[in-house]
Amino acid sequence: MQTISLHTVATVMALLTLPAVVSCSADATSPPPAAAGNIVQTATEAGNFTTLVTALEAAGLTETLQGPGPFTVFAPTDAAFAKLPAGTVEALLGDREQLASILTYHVIAGSVTAGDLVASNGATPTTVNGQPLDIVVRDGAVYVNGAQVVAADVAASNGVIHAIDTVLLPKAADASSGR
């Protein structure tokens, strides 16, 4: 069984306490009402994030995303994970450190609503992983590193989930997978 180094845990925890880089404008919509469940519970109950929830468990991140937050999660749907090359998900589930790096690349500290995303067109918020994302609004749709937000503002008690149609891969993951 692989373990995550104390340095990695300390870095993730430090980054989780940072405010969101994408700020709310005066014209942005108000935050969605808080749901009863936290990010992990809400994703589990939604039913289309089964692979993500399994990956969060394998990476040891469920406890963090059940914490007080707030967090914004760009959550790949099961269909997004299915678009990865055959064997990729299974390989990642066996590599806890790389999996944690990829999953934390989908999380921003703070609660960022769809209105914030639209208002921040062109923003590059820093993820918990430490790398930036590119937020772009095109033809009325929001894209994060080219992945389309297919469902926005899924409220959780400790943040918000935006479902995306593609798994985001940080630069280090791209290089190690030969992409």
C-alpha positions as CSV (number, residue, x, y, z in Angstrom):
1,M,0.0,0.0,0.0
2,Q,1.4,3.4,-1.0
3,T,1.4,6.4,1.3
4,I,1.3,10.1,0.7
5,S,4.3,11.9,2.3
6,L,3.7,14.2,5.2
7,H,5.1,17.0,3.0
8,T,2.3,16.4,0.4
9,V,-0.4,16.3,3.1
10,A,1.0,19.5,4.7
11,T,1.1,21.2,1.3
12,V,-2.5,20.2,0.5
13,M,-3.8,21.3,3.9
14,A,-2.0,24.6,3.6
15,L,-3.4,25.2,0.1
16,L,-6.9,24.3,1.3
17,T,-6.9,27.3,3.7
18,L,-6.2,29.8,0.9
19,P,-9.0,32.0,-0.4
20,A,-10.4,31.3,-3.8
21,V,-8.5,33.1,-6.6
22,V,-11.7,33.7,-8.6
23,S,-13.5,36.5,-7.0
24,C,-17.2,37.3,-7.1
25,S,-18.2,40.3,-9.0
26,A,-21.1,42.6,-8.2
27,D,-23.1,41.1,-11.1
28,A,-22.5,37.5,-10.1
29,T,-25.3,35.4,-8.9
30,S,-25.6,34.7,-5.2
31,P,-24.2,31.4,-4.0
32,P,-26.4,28.4,-4.2
33,P,-28.2,27.3,-1.0
34,A,-26.2,24.9,1.1
35,A,-27.2,21.3,0.8
36,A,-27.5,18.9,3.6
37,G,-24.5,16.7,2.5
38,N,-20.9,17.6,2.1
39,I,-19.0,17.4,-1.2
40,V,-18.4,13.6,-1.0
41,Q,-21.9,12.8,0.1
42,T,-23.5,15.1,-2.6
43,A,-21.3,13.5,-5.3
44,T,-22.2,10.0,-4.1
45,E,-25.9,10.8,-4.0
46,A,-25.8,12.4,-7.5
47,G,-25.1,9.0,-8.9
48,N,-23.0,10.1,-11.9
49,F,-19.7,10.6,-10.0
50,T,-19.1,6.9,-8.9
51,T,-15.6,6.8,-10.4
52,L,-14.7,10.1,-8.9
53,V,-15.8,9.0,-5.4
54,T,-13.9,5.7,-5.8
55,A,-10.8,7.7,-6.8
56,L,-11.2,10.1,-3.9
57,E,-11.3,7.1,-1.5
58,A,-8.3,5.5,-3.2
59,A,-6.3,8.8,-2.9
60,G,-7.2,9.3,0.7
61,L,-9.0,12.6,0.0
62,T,-12.5,11.9,1.2
63,E,-11.9,13.1,4.7
64,T,-10.5,16.4,3.4
65,L,-13.5,17.0,1.1
66,Q,-15.9,16.1,3.9
67,G,-14.2,18.8,6.0
68,P,-15.5,22.4,6.6
69,G,-14.2,23.8,3.3
70,P,-15.5,25.7,1.4
71,F,-14.3,23.9,-1.7
72,T,-15.1,24.2,-5.4
73,V,-14.8,20.9,-7.2
74,F,-14.8,20.6,-11.0
75,A,-16.1,17.0,-10.9
76,P,-15.5,14.7,-13.9
77,T,-18.6,12.6,-14.5
78,D,-18.4,8.9,-15.0
79,A,-18.6,9.5,-18.7
80,A,-15.6,11.8,-18.5
81,F,-13.5,9.1,-16.8
82,A,-14.8,6.6,-19.5
83,K,-13.1,8.8,-22.2
84,L,-9.7,8.1,-20.7
85,P,-7.6,5.4,-22.5
86,A,-8.4,1.8,-21.4
87,G,-6.6,0.9,-18.2
88,T,-5.9,4.5,-17.2
89,V,-8.4,4.6,-14.3
90,E,-7.2,1.3,-13.0
91,A,-3.5,2.4,-13.2
92,L,-4.3,5.6,-11.4
93,L,-6.2,3.8,-8.6
94,G,-2.9,1.9,-7.9
95,D,-0.8,5.1,-7.8
96,R,-2.1,7.1,-4.9
97,E,0.4,10.0,-5.2
98,Q,-0.4,10.6,-8.9
99,L,-4.1,10.1,-8.3
100,A,-4.0,12.7,-5.5
101,S,-2.2,15.1,-7.7
102,I,-4.8,14.8,-10.5
103,L,-7.8,15.0,-8.1
104,T,-6.5,18.1,-6.2
105,Y,-6.1,19.7,-9.7
106,H,-9.9,19.6,-9.8
107,V,-10.3,21.6,-6.5
108,I,-10.2,25.3,-5.7
109,A,-10.2,26.5,-2.2
110,G,-13.3,28.6,-1.6
111,S,-16.8,28.5,-3.1
112,V,-16.9,29.6,-6.7
113,T,-20.4,29.7,-8.3
114,A,-21.3,29.6,-12.0
115,G,-21.9,33.3,-11.8
116,D,-18.4,33.8,-10.5
117,L,-17.0,31.6,-13.3
118,V,-18.8,33.6,-16.0
119,A,-17.7,36.9,-14.5
120,S,-14.1,35.6,-14.3
121,N,-13.8,34.8,-18.0
122,G,-10.1,34.5,-18.7
123,A,-9.2,33.8,-15.0
124,T,-6.5,31.4,-14.0
125,P,-7.3,30.3,-10.4
126,T,-4.8,28.2,-8.6
127,T,-6.0,24.7,-7.7
128,V,-5.2,22.9,-4.5
129,N,-2.6,21.0,-6.5
130,G,-0.8,24.3,-7.0
131,Q,-1.3,24.6,-10.8
132,P,-3.6,27.1,-12.5
133,L,-6.8,26.4,-14.4
134,D,-7.9,28.4,-17.4
135,I,-11.5,29.5,-17.2
136,V,-13.1,30.6,-20.5
137,V,-16.6,31.4,-21.5
138,R,-17.4,30.6,-25.1
139,D,-20.8,30.7,-26.8
140,G,-22.5,30.8,-23.4
141,A,-20.7,27.8,-22.0
142,V,-18.0,27.7,-19.4
143,Y,-14.9,25.7,-20.0
144,V,-12.1,24.8,-17.6
145,N,-8.9,23.8,-19.4
146,G,-11.1,22.9,-22.4
147,A,-13.5,20.7,-20.3
148,Q,-17.1,21.9,-20.5
149,V,-19.1,22.5,-17.3
150,V,-22.1,20.4,-18.0
151,A,-23.9,21.0,-14.7
152,A,-23.2,23.9,-12.4
153,D,-23.8,25.0,-8.9
154,V,-24.5,21.6,-7.3
155,A,-24.7,22.8,-3.8
156,A,-23.0,21.0,-0.9
157,S,-22.8,22.0,2.8
158,N,-19.1,22.7,2.4
159,G,-18.9,24.1,-1.1
160,V,-20.1,23.7,-4.7
161,I,-19.6,21.1,-7.4
162,H,-19.5,21.8,-11.1
163,A,-19.7,18.7,-13.3
164,I,-17.3,18.6,-16.2
165,D,-17.1,16.4,-19.3
166,T,-13.4,15.6,-19.2
167,V,-10.8,14.6,-16.6
168,L,-8.3,17.5,-16.1
169,L,-4.7,16.4,-16.1
170,P,-2.0,18.6,-14.5
171,K,1.2,19.2,-16.4
172,A,3.2,16.6,-14.4
173,A,0.5,14.0,-15.1
174,D,0.5,14.8,-18.8
175,A,4.3,14.4,-19.0
176,S,4.4,11.1,-17.0
177,S,1.6,9.6,-19.2
178,G,3.4,10.5,-22.4
179,R,0.8,13.1,-23.5
